[in-house]
Protein backbone atom coordinates (compact mmCIF):
# COMPACT_ATOMS: atom_id res chain seq x y z
CA UNK A 1 0.00 0.00 0.00
CA UNK A 2 1.40 3.44 -0.83
CA UNK A 3 2.40 5.89 1.87
CA UNK A 4 -0.95 7.55 2.71
CA UNK A 5 -0.13 9.61 5.78
CA UNK A 6 -3.10 11.33 7.39
CA UNK A 7 -2.69 13.20 10.68
CA UNK A 8 -6.42 12.79 11.40
CA UNK A 9 -6.22 9.03 10.93
CA UNK A 10 -3.08 8.76 13.07
CA UNK A 11 -4.75 10.78 15.82
CA UNK A 12 -7.93 8.67 15.74
CA UNK A 13 -5.98 5.41 15.67
CA UNK A 14 -3.61 6.52 18.46
CA UNK A 15 -6.43 7.63 20.76
CA UNK A 16 -8.45 4.47 20.06
CA UNK A 17 -5.47 2.20 20.76
CA UNK A 18 -4.60 4.22 23.87
CA UNK A 19 -8.11 3.61 25.21
CA UNK A 20 -8.07 -0.10 24.36
CA UNK A 21 -4.52 -0.74 25.63
CA UNK A 22 -5.33 1.30 28.75
CA UNK A 23 -1.73 1.38 29.97
CA UNK A 24 -2.59 3.91 32.68
CA UNK A 25 -5.38 1.68 33.98
CA UNK A 26 -2.95 -1.23 33.95
CA UNK A 27 -0.51 0.46 36.34
CA UNK A 28 -1.86 -1.39 39.43
CA UNK A 29 -1.57 -4.73 37.62
CA UNK A 30 1.99 -3.94 36.54
CA UNK A 31 2.84 -2.79 40.08
CA UNK A 32 1.44 -6.06 41.40
CA UNK A 33 3.68 -8.02 39.03
CA UNK A 34 6.63 -5.79 39.93
CA UNK A 35 6.06 -6.48 43.64
CA UNK A 36 5.83 -10.23 43.07
CA UNK A 37 8.75 -10.65 40.67
CA UNK A 38 10.94 -7.63 41.40
CA UNK A 39 11.53 -6.61 37.80
CA UNK A 40 9.62 -5.37 34.78
CA UNK A 41 11.71 -5.35 31.60
CA UNK A 42 10.25 -2.32 29.78
CA UNK A 43 12.22 -2.78 26.56
CA UNK A 44 11.43 -6.49 26.23
CA UNK A 45 7.73 -6.04 26.97
CA UNK A 46 7.40 -3.07 24.60
CA UNK A 47 9.23 -4.81 21.75
CA UNK A 48 7.26 -8.03 22.08
CA UNK A 49 3.91 -6.22 22.37
CA UNK A 50 4.76 -4.13 19.29
CA UNK A 51 5.88 -7.16 17.31
CA UNK A 52 2.70 -9.00 18.23
CA UNK A 53 0.51 -6.04 17.20
CA UNK A 54 2.27 -5.62 13.86
CA UNK A 55 2.24 -9.34 13.07
CA UNK A 56 -1.43 -9.58 13.98
CA UNK A 57 -2.22 -6.51 11.87
CA UNK A 58 -0.85 -8.24 8.78
CA UNK A 59 -1.34 -11.94 9.50
CA UNK A 60 -4.02 -12.12 12.22
CA UNK A 61 -6.95 -13.18 10.07
CA UNK A 62 -4.80 -15.76 8.26
CA UNK A 63 -3.51 -17.20 11.55
CA UNK A 64 -6.96 -17.43 13.09
CA UNK A 65 -8.31 -19.03 9.90
CA UNK A 66 -5.45 -21.60 9.88
CA UNK A 67 -6.24 -22.48 13.49
CA UNK A 68 -9.94 -22.71 12.72
CA UNK A 69 -10.73 -19.83 15.08
CA UNK A 70 -12.82 -16.73 14.69
CA UNK A 71 -12.32 -13.29 16.24
CA UNK A 72 -15.06 -13.89 18.79
CA UNK A 73 -13.44 -17.07 20.13
CA UNK A 74 -10.09 -15.29 20.36
CA UNK A 75 -11.65 -12.36 22.23
CA UNK A 76 -13.50 -14.70 24.64
CA UNK A 77 -10.26 -16.55 25.44
CA UNK A 78 -8.54 -13.21 26.12
CA UNK A 79 -11.43 -12.13 28.35
CA UNK A 80 -11.03 -15.26 30.48
CA UNK A 81 -7.34 -14.53 31.03
CA UNK A 82 -8.16 -10.90 31.91
CA UNK A 83 -10.88 -12.13 34.31
CA UNK A 84 -8.40 -14.41 36.08
CA UNK A 85 -5.84 -11.60 36.43
CA UNK A 86 -8.55 -9.39 37.95
CA UNK A 87 -9.62 -12.17 40.31
CA UNK A 88 -6.00 -12.65 41.35
CA UNK A 89 -5.72 -8.93 42.15
CA UNK A 90 -8.86 -8.85 44.30
CA UNK A 91 -8.32 -12.08 46.22
CA UNK A 92 -4.57 -11.77 46.61
CA UNK A 93 -4.07 -15.39 45.53
CA UNK A 94 -1.73 -16.35 42.72
CA UNK A 95 -3.63 -18.17 40.00
CA UNK A 96 -0.79 -17.92 37.49
CA UNK A 97 2.09 -19.92 38.88
CA UNK A 98 5.39 -19.11 37.20
CA UNK A 99 7.68 -21.89 36.10
CA UNK A 100 10.36 -22.31 38.76
CA UNK A 101 13.07 -21.75 36.17
CA UNK A 102 11.31 -18.82 34.52
CA UNK A 103 10.02 -15.81 36.42
CA UNK A 104 10.12 -13.22 33.64
CA UNK A 105 6.67 -11.66 33.28
CA UNK A 106 7.74 -9.38 30.41
CA UNK A 107 6.05 -11.44 27.71
CA UNK A 108 3.26 -13.29 29.57
CA UNK A 109 1.16 -11.73 31.06
CA UNK A 110 2.52 -8.20 30.38
CA UNK A 111 3.04 -8.01 26.61
CA UNK A 112 0.22 -10.51 26.09
CA UNK A 113 -2.59 -10.37 27.11
CA UNK A 114 -2.26 -7.18 29.16
CA UNK A 115 -0.84 -4.75 26.58
CA UNK A 116 -1.53 -6.44 23.27
CA UNK A 117 -4.47 -8.58 24.27
CA UNK A 118 -7.52 -9.78 22.41
CA UNK A 119 -9.20 -6.36 22.50
CA UNK A 120 -6.20 -4.61 20.96
CA UNK A 121 -5.62 -7.29 18.34
CA UNK A 122 -9.25 -7.40 17.22
CA UNK A 123 -9.30 -3.58 17.15
CA UNK A 124 -6.27 -3.61 14.84
CA UNK A 125 -7.98 -6.04 12.49
CA UNK A 126 -11.07 -3.87 12.31
CA UNK A 127 -8.93 -0.74 11.74
CA UNK A 128 -7.19 -2.41 8.81
CA UNK A 129 -10.47 -2.32 6.89
CA UNK A 130 -10.91 1.41 7.52
CA UNK A 131 -7.47 3.07 7.71
CA UNK A 132 -4.19 3.04 5.77
CA UNK A 133 -1.59 0.59 7.11
CA UNK A 134 0.97 3.40 7.41
CA UNK A 135 -1.27 5.34 9.78
CA UNK A 136 -2.05 2.25 11.85
CA UNK A 137 1.69 1.53 12.21
CA UNK A 138 2.34 5.12 13.35
CA UNK A 139 -0.54 4.81 15.85
CA UNK A 140 0.98 1.58 17.18
CA UNK A 141 4.40 3.25 17.55
CA UNK A 142 2.92 6.25 19.40
CA UNK A 143 1.30 3.89 21.88
CA UNK A 144 4.43 1.78 22.28
CA UNK A 145 6.37 4.89 23.32
CA UNK A 146 3.72 5.58 25.99
CA UNK A 147 3.81 1.95 27.13
CA UNK A 148 7.59 2.06 27.43
CA UNK A 149 7.53 5.28 29.48
CA UNK A 150 4.94 3.87 31.91
CA UNK A 151 6.85 0.60 32.29
CA UNK A 152 10.08 2.48 33.00
CA UNK A 153 8.32 4.53 35.71
CA UNK A 154 6.90 1.47 37.53
CA UNK A 155 9.68 1.25 40.19
CA UNK A 156 9.25 4.98 40.91
CA UNK A 157 5.46 4.68 41.13
CA UNK A 158 5.81 1.67 43.42
CA UNK A 159 7.98 3.65 45.83
CA UNK A 160 5.65 6.66 45.77
CA UNK A 161 2.46 4.68 46.35
CA UNK A 162 3.85 2.32 48.97
CA UNK A 163 2.45 -1.10 49.86
CA UNK A 164 -0.85 0.30 51.17
CA UNK A 165 -1.53 2.42 48.10
CA UNK A 166 -0.68 -0.45 45.78
CA UNK A 167 -3.00 -2.82 47.70
CA UNK A 168 -5.92 -0.39 47.41
CA UNK A 169 -5.30 0.27 43.70
CA UNK A 170 -4.87 -3.45 43.03
CA UNK A 171 -8.32 -4.26 44.42
CA UNK A 172 -10.07 -1.33 42.73
CA UNK A 173 -8.56 -2.11 39.34
CA UNK A 174 -9.10 -5.83 39.86
CA UNK A 175 -12.85 -5.16 39.96
CA UNK A 176 -12.57 -2.92 36.89
CA UNK A 177 -10.57 -5.60 35.07
CA UNK A 178 -13.22 -8.22 35.85
CA UNK A 179 -15.92 -5.86 34.56
CA UNK A 180 -13.94 -5.32 31.32
CA UNK A 181 -13.51 -9.09 30.95
CA UNK A 182 -17.25 -9.65 31.42
CA UNK A 183 -18.03 -6.93 28.85
CA UNK A 184 -15.66 -8.50 26.28
CA UNK A 185 -17.15 -11.93 27.02
CA UNK A 186 -20.74 -10.70 26.67
CA UNK A 187 -20.01 -8.74 23.50
CA UNK A 188 -18.43 -11.76 21.83
CA UNK A 189 -21.04 -14.29 22.89
CA UNK A 190 -23.92 -12.15 21.66
CA UNK A 191 -25.18 -11.55 25.21
CA UNK A 192 -24.59 -7.78 25.07
CA UNK A 193 -27.59 -5.80 23.90
Secondary structure, 3 states (H helix, E strand, C coil): CCCCCCHHHHHHHHHHHHHHHCCCCCHHHHHHHHHHHCCCCHHHHHHHHHHHHHHHHHHHHHHHHHCCCCHHHHHHHHHHHHHHHHHHHHHCCCCCCCCCCCCCCHHHHHHHHHHCCHHHHHHHHHHHCCCCHHHHHHHHHHHHHHHHHHHHHHHHHHHHHHHHHHHHHHHHHHHHHHHHHHHHHHHHHCCCC
